């Protein structure tokens, strides 16, 4: 038996913040944001909603689609960089809210590549014989770590969650996962405050160290190269060629990065899944939500090969070929 996606579902908060809304907060314009990023609007979770709450909403839909109950789940992994708390893990909160059994629960932190990292971990644990059905969630409340006075970053991010149930499939499933990282570039994208390097103090808060810091321009160049390289490596691992790919499901950081990646892979426009205009960059949740939306779209059929590819803070990167089961 192979391991495949047997259920999927996503959740995004109701509140929509448009580029026009942002024009009232920082010195920006709908025109700048649209042309430079492709983003038109993003979703904002209310103050009382944490990442586990969004993850649970997505998970319930994924379980329903799989025809399973929380009792059938053997493992929960949440990919996130905006956990409910430093500890316990957000996966533990999800388990409690779902009333799942006392199964293994943990988080994966790999920024925007987190969902692909989590897929690899879950696939490995299932195929080692340890577990049968795993719930893998990519969920973020990035607006909680966004500096709403910094126009370089606040226009980019949004909140949401995507969940898949992985389990045994007769044919297809996750054919390959390729992962990589380069910690020497951590200064390009990080949140410096609150950890053991700079524990939270009045000083760190006054300096805004609890917000995302990003060197967008430098990241951009790495993003295009690493997304394309990762895609090729995942294809090679799966023994496939780019002509075998039906749809590319890229991390949604910037539409210019997405189109440049598509060009490098020589794929047609209609093969590229894009939802950045609706949600912005949701980090670990971006690929998860995009995968769920594409699996629910009419164009995607059993036997199609989907190529997920992501890149993010760390730096981290990864790609996965999934044959729709
Ligand atoms: N509205 C208006 N102007 C803005 C702006 C905004 N929201 N944000 C930045 N600018 C300005 C800058 O201040 C700069 O002005 P200057 O030339 O007077 O200094 C100008 O626009 C160009 O800034 P630059 O950073 O060079 O723009 P860019 O074309 O590189 O686009 C990003 C910026 C962030 C959209 C782009 O670099 C990007 O998407 N990078 C990758 C980010 C990423 O992938 N992050 C997550 C990784 S998962």
Boltz pocket constraint, residues with backbone or C-beta under 6 A from the ligand:
constraints:
  - pocket:
      binder: B
      contacts: [[A, 27], [A, 28], [A, 29], [A, 32], [A, 33], [A, 36], [A, 37], [A, 112], [A, 151], [A, 152], [A, 153], [A, 155], [A, 189], [A, 214], [A, 215], [A, 216], [A, 217], [A, 218], [A, 219], [A, 220], [A, 223], [A, 253], [A, 254], [A, 281], [A, 311], [A, 312], [A, 313]]
      max_distance: 6.0
